[in-house]
């Protein structure tokens, strides 16, 4: 056997050993966990109280009564022994059964004659005597999914997302008349808009996290989604820098990033509107439509800002409006038909991370251009732009809060 063959055989042998040493700790870990799960810890003691957790995920009202979708997010199986509606014990049917295994979902059908506009309280009592509560603030028939409703939700998302962003983009010809300093002020205004959006997105995400089952660690999902999406987009941005050959492409790319970040935020707005209509709160849903429409018109200014030195085609503006506003349509569908607090928290986190990365990119643009023209990147004008952006978003957000 030649020296080369011996070396290749040795290398192969070393690689195999390395793989075995890498796998061995995992095998031992699995064996230890399996042993503990089967044999136990050896300590004979019973918990002071049963560990049961039932999450009321959705309450639906229809002509047959009340339907409650629940999730067992605790470590043990749960049996729902009794159902109490407005202080009275009530018969109920369980699907698939009244006993739920860990992470199993079920539906409770309650033939209760709910009253339009009245509040209702549903209490679920387990076989161990623990009580879990779901509430309906003002009873109203839950909309039934249909093709007509699907189109109506799409129109709502279009009104809230695409139209106001498109109207904001119409300011582009006016904004192009500004000088270099004026363009920096507009970019600073964009940073102010995005600062408000990222804080608002985090707040919405934490609200969803609070409503999600604790076992899914919703708050952590918000932070992890934000961190990973921000780092991912920074990595993609650095990779694209090596391929970038045109400044026009740079401006278009930044606008697309802004539109994408805003689009993820608008997805959350669609969730809020869709879920409001899904639980029968049509008045709240209409109020949110008006408020979000006024709020989102300023987003078009931020998207147009990086393009002020160029002459993009009308197709570019249509694309940007769809990227930023289109997710509101998807959000309305998801909120109206398949809303989930845990996934919503994750999406809000991803949106916040995307917006943070856009703030980073625009700040670099201002710094780079200022150094080239011997201007101060931190001036009173730029400070005023950031402050104005935050103030504009704050004032328009007052139309949404309730």
N, C-alpha and C positions, 0 to 999 in steps of 0.2 A: 504494500500500500504506500502510495506516494505521500510526501509531507503535506501536499495540498488536500488530499483526501482525508488524511488524519485530522487536519485542522477543521475541515468541514464537519467531520463526524463529531469532533469535540464541541464545536459550536452548537451543533444540533442537540447534543447531549445536555449542554449547559442550558440551552433554551428550554428543553423539556423539564429540567430540574427547576428552573425559575418558575415555570408555569405551575408545577406541582406545589412549590412553596407558596405561590400566590393563591392557589385554590384551597390548600389545607386549612388555613384559619377559618375560611367560610364554612367548610364542611364541619369542623369542630363546633363553630358557633351554632349552626343549624341543629346539630345533635344535642347541644346543651339546652337550647330553647325547647326542642321537642321533649326532652326529658323532664324539664320543669313543668311544661304544660300537661304532661301525662301523669307524672308522679306527684307534683306539687313541691312546695318549699319545705315541707316537714312541720310547719307550724300549724297546729290545730286551733283555729279560731274562726268565728263567724263575724262578718261585718255587723256593726251596730245597726245599720239600716240598709235596706236593699238599694242597689245602685241601678236605677232605671231612669232613662231619659227618652221622652217622646216629644218630637218636634212637630207642631202643627204647621205644615208647609203651605196649604192653600184651602180656603173655604169657598165652596161654590153653592150658589142659591139658584134653584130652578123650581118648576111647578111640582116636582115630586118631593121637595123638601130641601134638606141641607146635605151636602157632601163634603166630608173633611178628609183631606189627604194628609197622612202622617208618616213620619220616619222614626224608626227606632235607632237612635244614634248612641245608645248606651252600650256597655260591655256585656249585658245579659239580655236574654229574651224577655219580652214584655207581653203580658196578657191584659188586654183592656176589658175589665169586668163590667163597668157601668158607664153610661153616658147621661150627662145632666145638661139640659138646655134651659136657660133662664130660671134656674133653681128647681126644675122639675126633672125627675128621672124619666128617661124616654127609651123606647125600644129602638134598636138599631141593627142594621145588617153590616157584616164585615166582609171585605174582599181583600185578600183571599180568605183569611181567618182572623179571629180576634187575637191571635198570638203572633207576634212579630219577632223574627230572629234579628240579630245585630245587623244594621244597615239595610234592613228590609223595609220596604214601603207598603202601605196599605190604604184602603179607602173605606171610610165609614159612611154608610147611607142612613140618614136620619129623616123619617117621614114627619117632619115638624112643620106646622103651618106658620111660617115666618110672616112678618108684617112689613109691608113696604115702608121704608124710611125709619123703622125702629131699630135700636141697637139690640144685638143678641150676643149671649155668652154661652160657649160650649165648653163643658168640663169633661175631661176623660179621666176616669178613676181606674187605676190598675188593680190587679188582684192582691197587690201588697199595700193598697190604700194610698198610693201616691196620686196627686191630682195635677193634671196638665190642662192649660186653658187656651182657648182660641176665641177671638172676639170679632164681631162684625159691627163696625161703627154706625153704619146706616144701611139697612137691608135694601138690596135692589137686585133684580134678576141678573145673573151673570151672562154676558153675551155668549151665544152659541157659535162656535167656529163655523164659518161658511165662506164660500167664494166671494160673496158680496162684502162680508166683514174684512176679508183679506185685502180686497181692493181699497176699502175705506181706510184701513190702517196704513196702507202704502201711501195714500194721498195725504194723510196726517203727517207722516214722516217727511214727505216731499215738501209740504208747507213749512214744517219746522226746520228742516235741514237745508235742502237744496235751494229753495227760493231766497231765504234771507242771505245765505252765503253768496249767491249769484248777484243779489242787489248790492252787497258790499263790494264785490269785484267791479261793479260799474263805476266806482270812484277812481279806478286806475288812471284814466286820462287826466283827471284833475291832479292826482298825486304826482304825475310825471313832471309837472311844472316846477317842482321844488328843486333847489340847489343841492349840492353834495351834503351840506350841513342839514338841509331840510330832509334829505333822504335818510340821514342818520337818525333824525328825530322820529321819522315814521317807523324805522326799524326798532328804535327804542320803544315807541308806542306799541309795536307788536310784542316786544318782550313783556311790557306791562300787561297786555291782554293775556298772554300765555301764562304769566305768573299767577294771575287770578284764576285762570282755568285749571292750572295744575293743583292749586290749593283746593278749589271747588271739587275737582275730580277725586282727590284724596278723601275729602269729607264725605262725598257720596259713597266711595268705596268702604269707608269705615262704618257708615250706616248700614250698608248691605252686610258687612261682616258681623255686625252686632245682631242682625236678624237671622244669620245663618247658624246651623248647628255648631256648637262649640268644638265638636270633635274634628271638624274640618279646618279649624284655626283660620277663620276668615281674615282676621287682621294680618296674620302672617302672609296670606295669599296676596293681599294688597301690596305689602312691602316687597315680597319676592317678585311679584309681577312687575312692579315699577323698576326694581333694580335690574332684573334680567333683561327687560325690554330696552331700558336705557343703554346698558352695556352692549347689547346685541346691535342696536342701531348705530352706536359709536363705532363698533367693529366694522359694520357694513359701510359706514361713511368713510373710514380710513382705507378700506379696500377699494372703494370707488375713486378715491382721490388719485390713485395710481393710474387709473384709466381715463381720468377727466382730461379732455383736450380743448374744451371750449368754455369760455366764461358764461356764455348764454346757457349752456347745460348746467353750470353751477347754480345760476339764479333759478332755473326751472326746477332743479333738484331740491333746492331749499324750500321752494314754494310747495313742492309735492310733500316734503317732510312735514311742513306746517299743516297742510291739508290733511295728511294722514293722522297726525296727532289730534287735530280738532275733530276729525271724523270719529276717532275712538271716543272722544268726549261726547260727541253728539249721539253716539250709540247709547250711551248712558241716559241721555235725555229722552231718547225714544223708549228706553226701558221704563222710565218713570211714567210717561204718558200712556203707554200700552197697558201697564199694570193698573193704572188708575181706572181706565175703561174696563179692564177685565174684572175688577171687583165691584163694578157698578157705579163708580164715582165719576159720572159723566161731567158734572159741573167742574170738578177739580181738573179733569182731563182737558176740558176746554180752556180753563184758566191757564194751565201749563202751556198749551199750544200758543196762546197769545203772548205769554211771557217769554217763552223760548224763542219765538220768532223775532221779537224786539231785541232780545239778548244776542242772537246769533248774527245779526246784520253787521256787527262790528268785526266779526271774524273774517269777513271778506277782505277788509283792509289789511289785516295781518298777512293773509295769504298773498295779496298782490304786492306787498312791500319789496320782497327780494327781486321782483321783475321790473322795477321802475327804470332801470338803465337799458332795458331791452324792449323789443317790439314783438311779443309773442302773438301767435294767431288766435283767432276766436276759439278754435278747437281746444287750445291750451286752457282757456278760462272755463270752458264747458267741462273739461276733464277735471279741473281743480274743484269746481263746484260739486261735481258728482262724488269725488273722493271725500270731500269734507262733509257734504250733506247727505250722501247716500246711506251711510251707516245709521242715520236716524230712522230710515225706513225699516232696516233690519231690526233695529232696537225696538221699534214699535211692534213688529211682528212677534219678537221674542217675549217682550213684556206682556203682550196681550194673550199669547197662546201657551208659552212654555217657560214662564219666568222661574228662575232659580237664584236664590240669594247668594249661594256659594260661588257659582260661576260669574254672577254679576260683580261680586267683590274682586274676583281675579281680573275681569275685563277692565274694571275701573283702575286697578293697579297698573295693568299694561298701558292703558291710556295715559296715566300720569307719567310713567316712565318715558313714553314717546314724546310727550310735551316737554319734559325736562331736557331731553336730548336736542330738541329743536331750539330751546332757549340757549343751550350751549353753542349750537352751530351759528345762530344769529349773532351772538356775542363775539364769536371769532371773526365773523364778517366785519362787524363794526371796528374791531381792534385792528384787523389787517388793513382795511381801507384808511383808517385814521393814521396809522404809521406811514402808509404810502404818501399821504398828503400832509404829513406833519401836523395833524390835528389831535386834539385831546379826546380820547375815547370816552372819558368821564367828564362831561361838561354839564353846565346848568341846563342847556337845551336838551341834552339826552336824558338828564334826570327828570326834567319836566315831561318828556315823552313817556318815560316809564310810569311816572305818577299819573299822567293823563290816561294811559291805558288801563291802569288799575281802577281809577275813578270811574271811567266809562263803564267797565264791566260791573263794577259794584252797583252803580245806579241802575243799569238795565237788569241786574239780577234781582233788584227789589221787586220787579214785576213778576218774578217767579216764586219767591219765597212765600210760604203760607203757614 
